[in-house]
Amino acid sequence: KLYEPTKQDFRKDLVQQVILRRLDKNVTLGDKVFQIHPPINLPANIAPTPKPNKDNLVAQHTSRFRK
């Protein structure tokens, strides 16, 4: 096994970008324009078939460990 130390070079750039964004007066907290991921509206059920009855599933279940 060879141990490779982790590289943390990205942290300095990341912190610098965060500071620059924080100091930018055009960016305000909660502004919808600057959100990275807009909220996604999914339907309540995306399954193509209705949910089966749990009692039927338990009755049909077979296990090779319980006989």
Number of C-alpha atoms within 10 A of each C-alpha: 3 4 5 6 6 6 7 7 8 8 10 9 10 11 11 11 12 11 11 11 13 13 10 10 8 9 12 12 8 8 9 11 9 12 10 7 7 9 8 6 6 7 7 6 9 8 8 6 7 8 8 8 8 9 8 9 10 9 8 9 7 10 7 5 5 5 5
